Amino acid sequence: MSGRKFSMISPALWRPGRFLSLPDSDAQVLHLYFLTCDHQTSAGAFRVPDGYVCADLNWKLERYQKARQALLKADLIAFDPECSTVYAKRWFRHCG
């Protein structure tokens, strides 16, 4: 667990744009998770194996993969499957 006690997220996240255009609430929850989870770093890039996310959100793997794909398609994250690394794009805009 990280030493952070909270994460600041800009209210601008709720303005019309990529976040509100996501296909469903699972994708929105996953994006909020990536912006606030214990695994994140102060740069928005972090290693988070699929099993960690599934355990944290109590989701089946297929549900997680579908939501992650929606974030990739919306260009909200970058994901490297070889090392299970996620980068929350525009992280500094929403969490600065």
C-alpha positions in Angstrom: 0.0 0.0 0.0 1.2 3.5 -0.8 1.9 6.3 1.6 -0.7 8.5 0.0 -3.8 9.2 2.0 -5.8 10.7 -0.9 -5.7 11.6 -4.6 -6.9 14.9 -6.0 -8.9 14.6 -9.2 -9.9 17.7 -11.1 -13.7 18.4 -11.4 -12.9 19.0 -15.1 -13.1 15.2 -15.5 -16.9 15.6 -15.5 -17.0 18.0 -18.4 -18.0 16.7 -21.8 -15.2 14.8 -23.3 -13.5 11.4 -23.4 -14.6 10.3 -19.9 -18.3 11.0 -20.4 -18.1 9.5 -23.8 -17.0 6.1 -22.5 -19.3 3.3 -23.5 -20.4 2.3 -20.0 -19.9 2.8 -16.2 -17.4 -0.1 -16.0 -15.0 1.9 -18.2 -15.6 5.0 -16.1 -15.0 3.2 -12.8 -11.8 1.7 -14.2 -10.6 5.1 -15.3 -11.3 6.5 -11.8 -9.5 3.4 -10.4 -6.4 4.1 -12.5 -6.4 7.7 -11.3 -6.8 6.8 -7.6 -5.6 3.3 -6.9 -2.9 2.3 -4.4 -0.7 1.1 -7.3 -0.4 4.4 -9.1 2.7 6.6 -8.9 3.0 10.4 -8.9 3.6 10.3 -12.6 0.5 8.2 -13.6 2.4 5.2 -14.8 2.5 2.0 -12.8 2.7 -1.8 -12.9 -0.6 -3.4 -12.2 -1.1 -7.1 -13.1 -4.6 -8.0 -14.2 -5.2 -10.0 -11.0 -4.6 -7.0 -8.8 -7.3 -5.0 -10.6 -9.7 -7.9 -10.6 -9.2 -8.4 -6.9 -9.4 -4.7 -6.1 -12.6 -4.2 -8.1 -14.0 -7.7 -7.5 -14.4 -8.1 -11.3 -13.9 -11.1 -13.5 -11.0 -10.9 -15.9 -13.2 -10.5 -19.0 -15.0 -7.6 -17.4 -11.7 -5.9 -16.7 -10.3 -6.5 -20.1 -13.4 -5.1 -21.8 -13.3 -1.9 -19.7 -9.5 -1.6 -20.3 -10.0 -1.9 -24.0 -12.6 0.9 -23.9 -10.0 3.1 -22.1 -7.4 2.3 -24.8 -9.9 3.0 -27.6 -10.7 6.4 -25.9 -7.0 7.2 -25.7 -7.2 7.6 -21.9 -4.5 5.0 -21.1 -1.5 3.3 -22.6 -1.0 -0.3 -21.7 2.0 -2.6 -22.1 0.8 -6.2 -21.6 4.3 -7.6 -21.5 5.1 -5.9 -18.2 1.5 -5.1 -17.0 2.2 -1.4 -17.1 -0.6 1.2 -17.3 0.0 4.9 -18.0 -3.0 7.1 -17.4 -2.8 9.7 -20.1 -3.4 13.3 -19.2 -2.7 12.2 -15.6 -1.3 15.6 -14.6 -4.3 17.4 -16.0 -6.7 15.5 -13.7 -4.5 14.7 -10.7 -2.1 17.6 -10.6 
